[in-house]
Amino acid sequence: MSLRLAVLGAGAVGGSVLDLAGDYGHDVVAFADSSSSAVDPAGLDPSAVHDRKERDGVVGEADPGAVFDADYDVLVEATPTTLGDAEPGFSHVERALADDRHVVLANKGPVAERYADLRALEAESEGTVQFEAAVGGAIPVLSTISDLGAPHVTAARGVLNGTANFILSRMAAEGLDYEHVLAEAQDLGVAEADPTFDVDGIDAALKFVILANVLSDGETEYALDDAEVEGIRNVPGTALDLAAEDGRTVRLIGEATADGVRVAPRLIPQGSALSVTGTQNIVQLETKHAGQLNISGRGAGGPETATAVLSDVSRLE
Amino acid sequence: MSAQDLDGGSDAETDGSGEMPKPHTIRLELVDEPGQLLAALKPISDNGGNLLSIFHERGSLTPRGHIPVEVDLECPPDRFERIVEALRDAGVNVIRAGAEHFGEEVMVILVGDIVDSDLSDTLHRIESSADATLQDLSLSAREGTNEASSARLRLAVRSGRVDETLSVVRDLAAEKGLHVVEPLAEGSQ
């Protein structure tokens, strides 16, 4: 069944959803960036929208709010993640659910910071909320947990920030210091000009907060403030040297367990499942009856994250 | 000095748990003063331990200038912890208590001004308050850079005390302005 998508957010993820929706048999009928929107009930032409954005800096004539008046089935919320009240993302979700539409989130804010509010709105609506894309990009973490059943998963651990992982694994492999590798990562586009979110562990923490919310199944609500977070700025090359001498390495590891959420640089054996290199991500699920499950893959990137969005959309059919 | 079959415990207590007594080895560190050895053995017999042998190596000294003593004893498994606790309560310095009880090894890396923050004090306090023994220490500093130096500590920790040890290391590091890179728990790697 073909679903009509309204996409909010014209960054790498939103843009890729626009490009790939047709491949999954769906139509994007509305598309908005922060200042404009394009609406076409027959389905938007991706290249025309991209051209317009590049040429004029807008995606269409209408204002962003016009998206909600379009005849759509699923709102794809892919605006930048914000902390605290998670606005404006949260209001976008609220509006769509009030109109009994489904919501697929790539934006981590509403799920990490206002999980209970989000679930309460969902309970009042005919629509449902999905957010696979908010955790681990292309890696099917939440659908795996859903298949296993959250009560059967006792913990989730892993590496869910490609930028921090790139920096640590480059530092370890090349014997370079943090500043040097960060500059290289910025040149390569792996790190943003302001890398705070990634290197201070906030991005990873948001993902593990989401995992903790999913695993606790409504019993305890977690937000970023509940997480113990330490980034990688204080991991010098000397620490990686010492770790390597003893067959270990350091990775920014997140944990969502019964004890709560913690993100910190940790010593792990070289060559162990969690010691992924480069921008690779991995999630390890601890199950009650089936041991450990490791799922790894690309945790970020436009097309990668868009596939998670579109898998969520397909689950709504 | 060596002694065999110093049966100091009451049989009723020793047999109490219904589990077969098992041999254990405890390494103690005694101050070279009269009466120290007897004082150290009393908590063992008082808590249902059956002494098998005592190896008292008078010629050699521990790094702290004390006399190492190795005690072999037999007791039901559930009594052993109590005996070690009683020894510690009596002020006896227990270096090792049964190989299997120091069975866990923990590695941590400290980052920062390692030397300026008084490394020997750091190590001493970890050993004394965390019930851990330092097995190995490595330092690393890169000349000509402003990178922080690091120290890798390998600690032998009594079973079940890993979290406690890490928490002592964390508190100490916070006090001294150092950062800790902790290991991820065994079995979750």
Interface residues (C-beta under 8 A of the other chain):
Chain A: A155 R157 D177 Y178 E230 N234 V235 P236 G237 T238 A239 D241 L242 A243 E245 D246 R248 V250 I253 A264 P265 R266 L267 I268 P269 S272 A273 L274 Q284 E286 Q292
Chain B: M107 V108 I109 V111 G112 S138 S140 A141 R142 T145 E147 A148 S149 S150 A151 R152 R154 H179 V181 E182 P183 L184 S188 Q189
